[in-house]
Amino acid sequence: MLGVSDLLADGPLDLESLARAVAADPESLRRLLRALAAVGVYVETDEGSFANSELSEALRTGAPGSLKGWASLIGEPYYWSSWGNLLSSTRSGETAFTRLYGMDVWAYRAGDAAKTAVFDAAMTDLATRMAAAVAAAYDFPEQGLLVDIGGGHGALTAGVLAANPSLSGVVLDLPHVVAGADQTLADSSARERIRLVAGDMFQAVPSGGDSTC
């Protein structure tokens, strides 16, 4: 991603400054930003500068409810090329990703640390946005153990536990996934109540849970 929304966090910038910062052709960048401004993603000022809108604020790193990670994932060529083969996949019954890349998507990402990081960030964004709604919608026990199967970096568990201070949690995911969870959970008030478990949910899952998701 170009990271334009992060650059505009402190206010409008002129096109030349933006183009230099993202190493882009100024005229190409102008056309892109004007097209995005036309549908409300950015704001073009009367002076010809650009600023964030409510939509592009959600693409900033660390913004409340940020979807930057998700936007980065769906912009990955391997992601949209698979969806581009939806018609043939529907007709043939074959998994588009496996046909295109010769392996399933989990094996593909496991062999590429950068792609894994993008995917993990996307899942953390979505889980963070869902956590409050899940905590409010489900009647969790007053005390007990929440087991999050395939819980990624633990964002959903952290959100639920923050709303239920007597609960503790276990997050299970693959070793290379839970290895990055501490950074996501570092600022969580529930961190001391969350245990990270490296494993394969198709082989075994932690026992003793009062709630499982």
Buried (B, 14 or more C-beta within 10 A) or exposed (E): EBBBBBBBEEEBBEBEEBBEBEEBEEEEBBEBBBEBBEEEBBBBEEEEBBBBBEBBBBBBEEBEEBBBBBBBBEEBEBBEEBEEBEEEBEEEEEBBBBEBBEEEBEEBBBEEEEBBBBBBBBBBBBBBBBBEEBBEEEEBEEEBBBBBBBBBBBBBBBBBBBBBEEBBBBBBBBEBBBBBBEEBBEEBEBBEBBBBBBBEEEEEBBEEBBBEB
